[in-house]
Amino acid sequence: MKIKKIIIRTLIALIVILILAFIVITGPFWWKYWVTYPRLEKERRAIWLEYKMPQKYIKLDEYKGEFHVHSYWSHDSRGKLNEILPAAKKAGYSFLFFSDHPHSKLDTFPRGYSGMYDGVIFEPGTESSHGLMVTPMDSVVLDWSRGDSAVIHDVVKNNGLVIYVHTEKPHHWDNPDYQAMEIYNIHTDFLDGNDGLLSLALNSFINKTKYHHWIFREIYDEQTEILSHWDELNKHRRIVGVAAVDAHNNNNFRARYLDNGKVEWVGPNAETLEIVEPGLKEKILLGKPDSTGWAFKWELDPYFISFNYVTNNVFSDTLTSFGIKDNLVKGHAFISFQSLAKADGFQYFALDSSGNVNAILGDSISAKSVAKLKAVSPFPVQFQLVKDGKVIDTVDNVYEYEFNPNGQAGNYRIVAKLFFDDAWVSWVFTNPIYIH
């Protein structure tokens, strides 16, 4: 009888310990569900209510999209058109420049997705193992055995695009041909944070359905070292800054029925975990396959959440691959953290003494031709003017900003910040106007 009581008490104690452990481990994430995230939602809605469409000063049209996206062509993604395209359209995108990994030293283009799909440009490109994203913009075979410098030179010479990606890593920064670099990459940001994948997974388990965008937002840290390096490089020649979500949709667990009736379970990095005959777990977990063919999925980084996190806003005369590419290379672009607020209508430009626009972000202009630098925002923001890497002026809580450079040469870029969660939070980073 005593032994029975001891066993019962031991079991009760173990249950209590497990319950307490569950509360301690998951408590912070339930707090976010009931307190933190609802407060952030309320604050964000209040910001959105302050929206005012700015006057259009820049004659070029504004388009949004990404320059670092992976699909089924990459070894570490299973992304197909019927999940990528709806996510792009929901995010309000007009273009996606893909960065799928090459299959061999001889890299043939076009491959993967290429062309216009329901109003969205899909332009194929490649991401090498050396931190290069190369977009040939042509039917061509890239021979990577020739070396990176030769590939970069030929692609740029033939009107293609080369972006340095994962810029926290070493690169050949003195290469004269590359045109752009990532000034923000979500994968880079995740790696430099304190929250590991387990914490992200637990948060996602509790909050993903309702607050997925806030889970992603917690990854954010300003990339101060990368931004400083970008400013330093721009003192010598124009290097365009771009943002990257590095979208793979591969931090997940999914299952699908194969043609032979078996079930393939797919885990992180799109790797097959097992192929099995349907059993008890399949009967419990699998449902009817969705439009993408998955009968079960638990996803940390679906395409829309990635796309809507940070975007590239490009001013272009045409919605074509070359129009987007050419204007990006000119620096007619800024990045914005869209999950906070859409930056549609944000503009940065120079005015002459008569008040006419005579240069926009990315342009180079004589100091004697610039009477003012001006920026306009659809929301009240803190404007920071950064000259050659140093903040030289700050104005809080305004829709418009003007500054007289007084004939001082330098590279002038804008950082716009939203007042959010009791702090000024970086929202927009523009490319510089180069005054000489």
C-alpha positions in Angstrom: 0.0 0.0 0.0 2.8 2.4 0.9 4.6 1.6 -2.4 1.4 2.4 -4.3 1.1 5.8 -2.5 4.7 6.6 -3.3 4.2 5.8 -7.0 1.1 7.9 -7.1 2.8 10.8 -5.4 5.8 10.5 -7.6 3.7 10.6 -10.7 1.8 13.6 -9.4 5.1 15.3 -8.7 6.4 14.6 -12.2 3.2 15.9 -13.7 3.5 19.1 -11.6 7.1 19.5 -12.6 6.2 19.1 -16.3 3.4 21.6 -16.1 5.7 24.1 -14.3 8.4 23.5 -16.9 6.0 24.1 -19.7 4.8 27.3 -18.1 8.4 28.5 -17.6 9.5 27.6 -21.1 6.5 28.8 -23.0 5.3 31.6 -20.7 7.2 34.4 -22.5 5.6 33.4 -25.7 2.1 33.3 -24.2 2.8 36.8 -22.8 3.6 37.9 -26.3 0.3 36.4 -27.6 -1.9 38.1 -24.9 0.0 41.3 -24.3 3.0 42.3 -26.5 1.8 41.5 -29.9 -1.7 43.0 -29.5 -0.1 46.2 -28.2 2.2 46.2 -31.3 -0.8 45.6 -33.6 -2.6 48.6 -32.0 0.5 50.9 -32.4 0.9 49.9 -36.0 -2.8 50.6 -36.8 -2.4 54.0 -35.2 0.6 54.7 -37.5 -1.3 53.6 -40.6 -4.1 56.0 -39.7 -1.7 58.8 -40.1 -1.1 58.0 -43.8 -1.0 60.9 -46.2 -0.1 60.3 -49.9 2.8 62.7 -50.7 2.9 64.9 -53.8 4.6 63.1 -56.7 7.9 64.8 -57.3 9.8 62.0 -59.0 8.5 61.4 -62.5 9.5 57.8 -62.6 7.0 55.2 -61.4 7.7 53.2 -58.2 7.8 49.4 -58.2 8.5 47.0 -55.4 10.2 43.6 -55.3 13.1 41.4 -54.3 16.6 40.7 -55.6 17.4 37.5 -53.6 14.8 34.8 -54.0 15.1 31.0 -54.3 12.9 28.4 -55.9 12.8 24.7 -56.7 15.9 25.2 -58.9 18.0 25.6 -55.7 19.0 22.5 -53.9 17.7 24.0 -50.6 14.2 25.0 -51.7 11.0 23.4 -53.1 9.4 26.7 -54.0 7.0 26.5 -56.9 5.1 29.1 -59.0 1.8 28.5 -57.3 3.2 29.5 -53.9 5.7 32.2 -55.0 3.4 34.2 -57.3 0.4 34.6 -54.9 2.8 35.7 -52.2 4.4 38.3 -54.4 1.1 39.7 -55.5 -0.2 39.8 -51.9 2.9 41.8 -51.0 2.2 44.2 -53.8 5.3 43.2 -55.8 6.1 43.9 -59.5 9.4 42.0 -59.8 11.4 39.1 -58.3 15.0 38.6 -59.3 15.9 35.0 -58.5 19.2 33.8 -57.0 19.0 30.1 -57.4 22.1 28.1 -56.8 23.9 26.7 -59.9 23.8 23.0 -60.6 27.3 22.8 -62.1 30.3 24.9 -63.2 28.5 25.4 -66.5 25.4 27.5 -65.6 22.9 27.8 -68.4 20.4 30.7 -68.7 17.5 31.2 -68.7 16.5 28.4 -66.3 14.0 28.1 -63.6 11.3 30.7 -63.8 11.7 33.5 -66.4 9.3 36.0 -67.8 6.2 37.9 -66.8 3.6 36.0 -64.6 0.4 37.8 -64.0 2.0 41.2 -64.0 5.1 40.1 -61.9 8.5 39.9 -63.5 10.5 36.8 -62.8 14.1 37.2 -63.7 16.5 34.2 -63.3 19.8 34.7 -61.6 22.4 32.6 -59.7 24.0 32.8 -56.2 27.5 31.3 -56.2 29.1 29.9 -53.1 31.4 33.0 -53.0 28.7 35.5 -52.1 27.8 36.6 -55.6 24.4 37.1 -57.1 24.7 37.2 -60.8 21.8 38.1 -63.2 22.9 37.7 -66.9 19.7 39.2 -68.4 20.4 37.1 -71.5 20.5 33.6 -72.9 24.0 32.5 -72.0 26.2 29.9 -70.3 28.3 31.1 -67.4 31.5 29.2 -66.9 32.3 29.5 -63.2 35.6 27.6 -63.6 36.9 30.8 -65.2 36.9 32.5 -61.8 34.6 35.1 -60.2 36.3 38.2 -61.5 36.1 37.0 -65.1 32.4 36.1 -64.7 31.6 39.4 -63.0 33.4 41.4 -65.7 31.7 39.6 -68.6 28.2 39.8 -67.1 28.4 43.5 -66.4 30.0 44.2 -69.8 27.0 42.4 -71.4 24.5 44.5 -69.5 23.8 42.1 -66.7 23.6 42.7 -62.9 26.0 41.6 -60.1 25.2 42.0 -56.4 27.4 41.1 -53.5 25.3 39.1 -51.1 25.8 38.1 -47.5 28.0 41.1 -47.0 29.0 40.3 -43.5 31.5 37.9 -45.1 34.7 38.7 -46.9 34.4 39.9 -50.5 36.7 41.3 -53.2 35.6 44.8 -52.3 38.1 46.4 -54.7 36.6 44.6 -57.7 35.8 47.4 -60.2 32.8 45.8 -61.8 30.2 44.7 -59.2 27.3 47.2 -59.0 25.4 46.6 -55.7 25.6 45.1 -52.3 23.2 43.9 -49.7 22.9 46.5 -46.9 20.4 44.2 -45.2 19.9 40.4 -45.3 17.4 38.7 -43.0 19.6 35.5 -42.8 22.6 37.7 -41.8 20.4 39.4 -39.2 19.2 36.1 -37.8 22.7 34.8 -37.4 23.9 37.8 -35.4 20.9 37.7 -32.9 20.6 36.1 -29.5 17.4 34.1 -30.3 18.1 30.7 -31.6 16.1 28.5 -33.9 14.5 26.7 -30.9 13.2 30.0 -29.5 11.9 31.0 -32.9 10.2 27.7 -33.3 8.5 27.8 -29.9 7.3 31.4 -30.6 6.1 30.3 -34.0 4.2 27.3 -32.5 2.2 29.6 -30.2 2.0 32.8 -32.3 2.4 31.9 -36.0 -1.3 31.8 -36.9 -2.1 35.3 -35.7 1.2 37.1 -35.3 3.7 35.6 -37.8 4.9 39.0 -39.0 5.9 40.0 -35.4 7.8 36.8 -35.0 9.9 37.8 -38.0 10.2 41.4 -36.9 11.9 40.3 -33.7 14.9 39.1 -35.8 15.7 42.7 -36.7 18.9 44.4 -35.7 20.3 47.4 -37.6 23.3 46.3 -39.6 25.6 49.1 -38.4 28.9 47.5 -39.5 27.6 46.7 -43.0 26.1 50.2 -43.4 29.3 51.8 -42.3 31.3 49.7 -44.8 28.8 50.7 -47.5 29.3 54.4 -46.8 33.0 54.0 -46.9 32.9 52.2 -50.3 30.6 54.9 -51.7 33.3 57.5 -51.1 35.3 55.9 -53.9 32.5 54.9 -56.4 28.8 54.3 -56.5 27.8 51.0 -54.8 24.0 50.6 -54.7 22.5 49.3 -51.5 19.7 46.6 -51.7 17.8 44.5 -49.2 17.4 40.8 -49.2 14.9 38.4 -47.6 16.9 35.5 -49.0 13.6 33.7 -49.4 13.6 29.9 -49.5 10.5 28.8 -47.7 12.7 26.0 -46.3 12.5 26.3 -42.5 9.6 24.0 -42.2 8.3 20.4 -42.0 6.0 19.3 -44.8 4.6 16.1 -46.3 3.1 15.2 -49.6 1.7 12.1 -51.3 3.9 10.7 -54.1 2.5 9.1 -57.3 3.2 5.7 -55.9 1.0 6.3 -52.9 3.8 6.7 -50.5 4.4 9.8 -48.4 7.5 12.0 -48.5 8.4 14.0 -45.4 10.5 17.0 -46.1 12.4 19.0 -43.4 14.6 22.1 -43.2 16.6 23.0 -46.2 14.1 21.1 -48.4 15.8 17.8 -47.5 13.8 14.5 -47.6 13.5 13.1 -44.1 11.8 9.8 -45.1 9.6 8.2 -47.7 7.1 5.9 -46.1 3.9 4.0 -46.6 1.0 5.9 -45.0 0.7 4.9 -41.4 -0.9 6.1 -38.2 1.0 9.5 -38.1 0.0 10.2 -41.7 -3.6 9.4 -41.0 -3.6 11.8 -38.0 -1.5 14.6 -39.5 -2.2 14.6 -43.3 -5.2 16.3 -44.8 -6.2 17.0 -48.4 -3.3 18.3 -50.4 -3.5 22.1 -50.9 -2.9 24.0 -54.2 0.9 23.5 -53.7 0.5 19.7 -53.2 1.4 19.6 -49.5 -0.9 17.5 -47.3 0.8 18.7 -44.2 3.0 21.8 -43.6 4.4 23.7 -40.6 6.3 26.7 -42.0 8.5 29.3 -40.3 9.4 31.3 -43.4 6.6 31.1 -46.0 7.2 33.4 -49.0 4.7 36.1 -48.1 6.0 36.6 -44.6 9.5 36.9 -46.1 8.4 39.2 -48.9 6.4 41.5 -46.7 9.2 41.9 -44.2 11.6 44.1 -46.2 11.4 45.3 -49.8 13.2 47.1 -52.5 11.4 50.2 -53.9 12.7 51.0 -57.3 11.9 54.1 -59.4 11.8 53.1 -63.1 10.6 54.4 -66.4 9.3 50.9 -67.4 8.1 47.7 -65.8 10.6 45.4 -67.6 13.6 43.4 -66.4 16.0 45.9 -68.0 14.0 48.9 -66.7 14.2 47.6 -63.1 17.9 46.5 -63.5 19.0 49.8 -65.1 17.4 52.0 -62.6 18.6 49.9 -59.7 22.2 50.2 -61.0 21.6 54.0 -61.1 20.7 53.9 -57.5 17.1 55.0 -58.0 16.0 52.8 -55.1 15.5 52.6 -51.4 14.7 49.8 -49.0 11.8 49.7 -46.6 10.6 47.5 -43.8 7.1 46.9 -45.2 5.7 44.8 -42.3 5.8 48.0 -40.2 4.3 50.2 -42.9 4.3 50.4 -46.7 6.5 53.1 -48.0 4.6 53.7 -51.2 5.1 57.4 -52.1 8.3 58.0 -50.2 10.7 60.1 -52.3 14.1 61.7 -51.9 15.5 64.2 -54.4 17.4 67.5 -55.0 16.0 70.9 -55.9 17.5 73.7 -57.9 17.2 77.4 -56.9 13.8 77.6 -58.8 12.4 74.6 -56.8 12.6 72.2 -59.7 13.7 68.5 -59.2 17.1 68.1 -60.8 18.4 64.9 -59.2 16.9 61.9 -57.4 18.4 59.3 -55.1 21.3 57.6 -56.8 22.1 60.6 -59.1 25.4 62.5 -59.1 25.1 66.3 -59.3 27.3 69.4 -59.1 27.1 71.2 -55.7 26.4 74.6 -57.3 23.2 73.1 -58.8 21.7 72.0 -55.5 19.7 74.5 -53.5 18.0 71.9 -51.3 17.8 68.2 -50.6 14.2 67.1 -49.9 12.5 64.0 -48.7 8.8 63.3 -48.3 7.1 60.4 -46.5 3.5 59.0 -46.3 3.8 58.8 -42.5 5.3 61.2 -39.9 8.9 60.1 -39.3 12.2 61.1 -37.9 14.4 62.1 -40.9 18.1 61.6 -40.5 20.5 63.0 -43.1 23.6 60.9 -43.4 26.6 62.5 -45.1 29.6 60.2 -45.9 28.5 57.8 -43.1 27.8 60.4 -40.4 24.4 61.7 -39.2 24.5 65.5 -39.8 20.9 66.5 -39.2 17.8 65.1 -37.5 14.2 66.2 -37.6 11.4 64.4 -35.7 7.8 63.6 -36.5 7.3 65.3 -39.8 6.1 64.3 -43.3 8.6 66.5 -45.2 12.2 67.4 -44.8 14.5 69.9 -46.4 18.2 70.6 -46.0 20.5 73.1 -47.7 24.0 71.5 -48.2 25.5 75.0 -48.8 27.7 73.8 -51.6 29.3 71.0 -49.5 30.3 68.0 -51.6 29.6 64.5 -50.3 27.3 61.5 -50.4 23.9 62.3 -48.8 21.4 59.6 -47.9 18.3 59.5 -45.8 17.2 57.2 -43.0 13.6 57.5 -42.0 12.4 56.2 -38.7 8.9 55.5 -37.3 8.1 56.1 -33.6 7.2 52.6 -32.6 7.3 50.6 -29.4 8.6 53.7 -27.5 11.6 54.2 -29.8 12.5 55.6 -33.3 12.8 52.5 -35.4 14.6 52.5 -38.8 12.0 52.0 -41.6 13.6 53.4 -44.8 17.2 53.5 -46.0 17.7 55.4 -49.3 20.6 55.3 -51.7 22.7 58.5 -51.6 22.5 61.6 -53.8 26.2 62.2 -54.8 27.1 65.9 -54.7 30.4 66.8 -56.2 
